[in-house]
Amino acid sequence: MDLREIKWSYLYPGLEFKKGNLFDVIGELPMMDLIICCSTIEHIGLSKRYGGEESQNCTDLEAMELLYKLLKSGSTMLLTLPIGRDSIFYPLHRVYGEERLPKLLAGWEVIKKEYWIKDKFNRWIISEERVALNIEPSQYYYGLG
C-alpha cells in the first residue's frame, strides 16, 4: 500500500499492490499472513509528506493499531524505522526513541529486536539498543531498528 502509484516490473502470486491511505481503505483489506512495514510508519500523519493531510501527531500510533487488526492470529509484521532520541523532522519523518517507541509497540508481541547504526566509515553495523536509542538524530542521520 502506498499513497503513490507503483509500477512494478514483476508479478508474484498472492502479492497485490493497493494505492491509498490505510485509514481510508481499511475496510477493503483482507486479513494478512504477513505485513512488511519498511520505513513507512515514521511518515504517517506528518504534514503533506506524501500528499497527506495536515499533521496529526498520533496517526503513527493509530496506524500500528490498524495493522495489528489486519494480521491473522499467529502472523507476523516486519517493521523497520528510524531510531535515536525521540524527534520529529517535519515534514520528513519521526525518529523513535525511549519515549515513543514503547508507545508504538504497545500491544505487540516483539519476537526479535535488532538495532543498526553507522560506523566511522559510514557502514551499517549492529548496535546495542541503548546506543542506538541515544543517537542524536537529524533529518538525514539516525539509527535503524
Stockholm file with secondary structure:
# STOCKHOLM 1.0

chainA/1-145         MDLREIKWSYLYPGLEFKKGNLFDVIGELPMMDLIICCSTIEHIGLSKRYGGEESQNCTDLEAMELLYKLLKSGSTMLLTLPIGRDSIFYPLHRVYGEERLPKLLAGWEVIKKEYWIKDKFNRWIISEERVALNIEPSQYYYGLG
#=GR chainA/1-145 SS CBSSCCCCSCCCTTCCCCBSCHHHHGGGCCCEEEEEEESCGGGTTSTTTTSCCSCCTTHHHHHHHHHHHHEEEEEEEEEECEESSSEEETTTEEEBCTTHHHHHHTTCCCCCCCEEEECTTSCEEEECHHHHHTCCCCSSCCEEC
#=GC SS_cons         CBSSCCCCSCCCTTCCCCBSCHHHHGGGCCCEEEEEEESCGGGTTSTTTTSCCSCCTTHHHHHHHHHHHHEEEEEEEEEECEESSSEEETTTEEEBCTTHHHHHHTTCCCCCCCEEEECTTSCEEEECHHHHHTCCCCSSCCEEC
//
